[in-house]
Amino acid sequence: MGRLNGDYVRTVTSTEWTAEASGTGGYADVNGINLYYERHGAGRPLILLHGGLGSGEMFGPVLTQLAAAHEVITVDLQGHGRTADIDRPITLDDMAADIAALIDHLGLDRPDVVGYSLGGGVAMHVAANHPAHVGKLVLASVYLTPDAVYPELRAMQGQVNAAAAEYMVDTPMYQLYQKVAPRPEDFPRLLDKIGAWMMQSFDYTDKLRGLAVPTMIVGADADQVPPSVFAEMFTLLDGGQRDGGWTNEGRPAGGHALAVLPGLTHYSIFASPLFGTAVLSFLAS
C-alpha cells in the first residue's frame, strides 16, 4: 500500500505549481461554508475552479493570461486552499450549490465557468443544476464514469486516504495547503474525503447531455482517460455528427466545442498557455 501511495503522489505532482500574486481576496458566507475567492483582472466575469487537492494558485501563468481579457474569479472549493472544511462529505452537487450561491453573493450575471478535473465536475453540476447562473462552460479533464480512467490509475486512486499524507510532505499541493489553509492539520481529513469521493460509483452522462449552455470539452492528449473519451462526450452534445460546413452550419446547434491539446497530461494541462488560448478562443466565439 505504501509503495502504491508513493507512486500516485509522484504521478499527480509531476508539474510544479507557480503561485501568482494575489488578487483582491475575500470570503463569502454561503450554504454554511466560508468560501474563499479572489478577483483578478477586468472584463466579462469568469469563474475558475481548481482540481482536487489544489487551489486557485495552481493555474499559474494561465491566470495572468485569462485575466488579460476577463475578470477571473478563482474559488477555493470546500476543504481546499483557504476555505476551511465543514461537516459534510465532498459532493459535486453541494460544491456546485456553493458556486451558484457565490455568483448570487457577488451579483454576477451569468458568468462563464471554467473548471478543471474536480473543478470541472463542479462546473458541470453548476450548469446542470443552476443553468440560469452560467453563460458559457468549459470542462477540462473531466470524465463521466469511473471506468473511463485507465485501470492502473483507478487502482491507485483507491489508496488516497489520510495514510497517504506522509508521502506528500514534499509535494507542492501539501506545501501550499500548509501555507494557506485556515487549519493546516486538516490535510489528512481532506485526503480521506477526496479518496471517498473518487471511489464512488457515478454516471454523469445525462448531466452532460442535458446541458443548456454552450460547452467546450477540453482534454490533454495524454490525460487520465483516452482522448476518445473527450470525443464521446462531444458526441453527447451533438458534436462530430456531420461535416461542419463552409459557414459552420453543421456545427452543434448549442455552440459546443471540443479541444484535445497536444503534448500535455492531466498534471500539466491546467498551467499550459495552450489551455488558456483554447479557453479564450471559445469564450470569445
Secondary structure, 3 states (H helix, E strand, C coil): CHHHHHHHHHHHCCCCCCCCCCCEEEEEEECCEEEEEEEECCCEEEEEECCCCCCHHHHCHHHHHHHCCEEEEEEECCCCCCCCCCCCCCCHHHHHHHHHHHHHHHCCCCCEEEEECHHHHHHHHHHHHCHHHCCCEEEECCCCCHHHCCHHHHHHHCCCCHHHHHHHCCCHHHHHHHHHCCCHHHHHHHHHHHHHHHCCCCCCHHHHHCCCCCEEEEEEEECCCCHHHHHHHHHHCCCCCCCCCCCCCCCCCCCCEEEEEEEEECCCHHHCHHHHHHHHHHHHC
